[in-house]
Every structure is written in structure tokens, then in C-alpha cells.
Amino acid sequence: MTSLSKTIWGGFGVLVAIFMLSPLVLVVLFSFGENEHAMFPMGGLTLGWYETLFASRDFLVALKNSAIVTGSVGAVSTVIGTSAALALARLPTRRAGLMIMA
């Protein structure tokens, strides 16, 4: 692969990353605006939406439940993944390759 083609593919990758992340950047940006709708001009900057969010009891209950589920899934996944990796590391290379493919 030539230097020019690497540069072109690298530039293309950067453009794709910008395209994929731009909606997230806009959502975060608009979350600090005073307007109820996502539009330019944004009006002023405010933390009012976050004050309303964290004042909501329903949000805090949902946040607690999400943290419990996330922590549980993370712990179980870590144990299962580590156990699988240790088991595969002890197998002969050919057999481990077959197990990974399955």
C-alpha cells in the first residue's frame, strides 16, 4: 500500500468518525441551550435542563437501577470472559483456534 493510499484511507476514516460522532456532539451542545427545541440560535447557555433532570425522583430511581444492572453485567462478563480466556490459553493452538471459530 502506497503512502498516498494510506493517507487517503486515513482521511476517509477521520471523516467517517466525524460523521458518526457529530450527532452526539450536537445533542450535548443543545442540552446546554435555553430553547426547548434543538435549533440555532440556541439562546443562552444554561444548566436548567440538568437541574430539572436531577430533581426528578423517577430519574434517580432509573439511574440507580441502571447502575445496578451495569455493575452486575460487568462483573459477570469479566468473570466469564477471564475464565474463557484462561481455558483457551491452556488448550493446544489448533483446538483453541477451532473453539474461537465456533
Residue pairs with C-beta under 8 A, 6 or more apart in sequence:
26 38
27 38
29 42
30 38
30 42
31 49
31 50
32 42
32 45
32 46
32 47
32 49
33 42
33 43
33 44
33 45
33 46
34 42
34 43
34 44
34 45
34 46
34 48
35 42
35 43
53 59
54 60
88 96
88 99
88 100
89 96
91 99
